Amino acid sequence: MSISSNLLAIKQTLPKGVTLVAVSKTKPISDLMQAYEAGQRIFGENKILEMTDKWEAMPKDIEWHMIGHVQTNKVKFMAPYVKLVHGVDSLKLLEEINKQAAKNNRVIDCLLQMYIANEETKFGLDQSELMQIINYIHTHPDQLQHIRIVGLMGMATFTKDETQIKNEFLNLKSIFDSLKQQPTTHNLQPSILSMGMSGDYQLAIQCGSTMVRIGSSIFSV
């Protein structure tokens, strides 16, 4: 199987309304261009400097998503071009993205990363921390003018126990549904639920995911 045939096979399994992010971290530009030529326009990277190198070298109609843990001191490098930041896990990081977006006269879309896994290695907010950020947005309408929270992201526990994974996904879907009940503002417009990777994306879609992050199933040939 080639990268293009892997990509097309996966796209055929995705229901309408589910967005595919091709996770291209560590892959050479030649691999990304194969996916690009097969029609893929959204790529996800987990290192800002690597993503920036690829952005500079590749066609400019690509949407770049930062899917890894974000260090605040590197935000400035992606602020000119990044479309969506998946892993926002603190108000401090939101403020830095807002600051760097303002310097570039942009509004950057962000997903708040929720901690749903039974693993200490994962990053993310708990529900009280999520509500602290949402309350801050509602009580400080003049702040954070250059970011827009468009939804939530979460990663399930790395396990073969499908029941556990399903329960974690359904938990995140429940939190997302609650978030959508909040009054929307110019910078709070939740519509995206990003959950599911190569090993569990079909289960994630069943649980309500609207965006899946798939790497090895596309680029392993």
C-alpha positions in Angstrom: 0.0 0.0 0.0 1.2 3.5 -0.8 0.6 6.7 1.3 -2.0 7.9 -1.2 -3.9 4.5 -1.2 -3.7 4.4 2.7 -5.1 7.9 2.8 -7.9 7.3 0.4 -8.9 4.0 2.2 -9.2 5.9 5.5 -11.1 8.7 4.0 -13.7 6.3 2.7 -14.3 5.1 6.3 -15.0 8.6 7.6 -18.6 9.8 7.9 -19.5 13.2 6.6 -18.6 15.9 9.1 -15.5 14.2 10.5 -12.3 16.0 9.6 -9.0 14.0 9.0 -5.8 15.5 10.4 -2.8 13.6 8.8 -0.3 13.3 11.6 3.0 13.9 9.8 5.4 14.3 12.7 8.9 13.0 11.9 8.0 12.3 8.3 10.0 13.8 5.5 8.4 16.4 3.2 8.4 13.9 0.4 5.9 11.7 2.3 3.7 14.7 3.1 3.7 15.7 -0.6 2.4 12.3 -1.5 -0.5 12.8 0.8 -0.9 16.4 -0.5 -1.0 15.2 -4.1 -3.7 12.7 -3.0 -5.8 15.6 -1.8 -4.9 15.9 1.9 -4.7 19.5 3.1 -4.6 19.3 6.9 -1.4 18.1 8.6 -0.7 17.7 12.3 2.8 18.1 13.8 4.0 17.8 17.4 7.1 19.9 17.3 6.8 23.6 16.4 10.2 24.1 14.8 9.8 21.0 12.6 6.3 22.2 11.6 7.7 25.6 10.8 10.3 24.1 8.5 7.6 22.2 6.6 5.3 25.2 6.4 8.1 27.2 4.8 8.8 24.5 2.2 5.4 23.3 1.3 2.3 24.7 -0.5 0.5 27.5 1.3 -3.0 26.1 1.0 -2.1 23.6 3.8 -3.8 23.9 7.2 -1.2 23.2 9.9 -2.4 21.9 13.2 -0.1 21.8 16.3 -1.1 18.5 18.0 1.6 18.1 20.6 2.3 19.7 24.0 3.1 23.4 23.4 6.0 25.2 25.1 5.1 28.9 25.6 8.5 30.0 24.4 8.0 28.4 21.0 4.5 29.8 20.3 6.0 32.8 18.4 7.4 30.6 15.7 4.0 29.1 14.7 1.9 32.2 15.3 2.2 33.6 11.7 0.6 30.5 10.2 -0.8 27.8 12.5 -4.5 27.1 11.9 -5.4 25.1 15.0 -3.7 24.4 18.3 -5.0 21.1 19.7 -3.2 20.9 23.1 -4.0 24.1 25.0 -3.9 23.1 28.7 -3.6 26.3 30.6 -4.8 29.9 30.7 -1.1 30.9 30.6 -0.7 29.2 27.3 -3.9 30.7 25.9 -2.6 34.2 26.9 0.7 33.5 25.1 -1.0 32.3 21.9 -3.2 35.4 22.1 -0.2 37.7 22.5 1.7 36.2 19.6 -1.4 36.1 17.4 -1.9 39.8 18.1 1.6 40.5 16.9 0.7 38.8 13.6 -2.7 40.4 13.3 -4.4 37.0 13.5 -7.0 35.1 15.4 -5.7 31.6 16.2 -8.2 28.7 16.8 -7.6 26.6 19.8 -8.8 23.4 21.4 -8.7 23.0 25.1 -7.1 19.6 26.0 -8.9 17.6 28.6 -7.3 15.0 30.8 -9.4 11.9 30.3 -6.9 9.1 30.4 -5.9 6.9 33.3 -2.2 7.7 32.7 0.1 10.2 34.3 2.0 10.9 31.1 -0.9 12.7 29.4 -1.4 16.5 29.7 -4.7 18.2 30.0 -7.3 20.1 32.1 -9.8 18.6 34.6 -13.4 19.9 34.5 -12.8 22.5 37.2 -9.8 24.0 35.4 -11.8 24.0 32.2 -14.6 26.0 33.8 -12.0 28.4 35.3 -10.9 29.2 31.8 -14.5 29.5 30.4 -15.4 31.8 33.4 -12.4 33.9 32.7 -13.5 34.4 29.1 -17.0 35.4 30.1 -15.8 37.8 32.8 -13.0 39.4 30.8 -14.6 40.0 27.4 -11.9 42.5 26.4 -9.1 40.0 26.9 -8.0 37.2 24.6 -9.2 39.0 21.4 -6.8 37.0 19.2 -7.8 33.5 20.1 -10.9 31.5 19.5 -11.7 28.4 21.5 -13.4 26.1 19.0 -13.7 22.9 21.0 -12.0 20.2 23.0 -9.3 17.6 22.5 -8.5 14.5 24.5 -6.5 11.3 24.3 -7.7 8.0 25.7 -5.6 5.7 27.8 -3.1 3.5 25.7 -4.8 0.2 26.4 -6.5 -2.7 24.5 -9.5 -2.4 26.8 -12.1 -1.0 24.4 -14.6 -0.5 27.2 -12.2 1.8 29.1 -11.4 3.7 25.9 -15.1 4.1 25.0 -15.9 5.3 28.5 -13.2 7.9 28.3 -14.4 9.1 24.9 -18.0 9.3 26.1 -16.8 11.3 29.2 -15.2 13.8 26.9 -18.2 13.9 24.7 -20.3 14.7 27.8 -18.0 17.5 28.8 -18.1 18.9 25.2 -21.9 18.8 25.2 -21.9 20.8 28.4 -19.4 23.3 26.9 -21.7 23.8 24.0 -24.4 24.9 26.5 -22.3 27.8 27.6 -23.1 31.3 26.0 -20.9 31.8 23.0 -18.7 34.8 22.6 -16.4 36.1 19.9 -13.7 33.8 21.3 -15.7 30.8 22.5 -17.4 29.0 19.7 -17.2 25.3 20.4 -17.9 23.0 17.4 -14.9 20.6 17.2 -14.4 17.5 19.3 -10.9 16.1 18.5 -10.5 12.6 19.7 -9.3 9.4 18.1 -6.0 8.2 16.5 -5.0 5.4 14.3 -5.8 2.7 16.8 -9.1 3.9 18.1 -10.5 6.5 15.7 -13.5 4.4 14.6 -14.6 4.0 18.2 -14.0 7.7 18.8 -16.3 8.6 15.8 -19.0 6.3 17.3 -18.6 8.3 20.5 -19.1 11.7 18.8 -15.6 12.7 17.5 -15.7 15.3 14.7 -11.9 15.3 14.1 -9.5 12.4 14.1 -5.7 12.5 14.1 -4.2 9.6 12.1 -0.6 9.1 11.4 0.8 5.6 11.3 -2.2 4.2 9.3 -1.4 6.7 6.6 2.4 7.0 6.5 3.4 3.4 7.4 3.9 1.7 4.0 
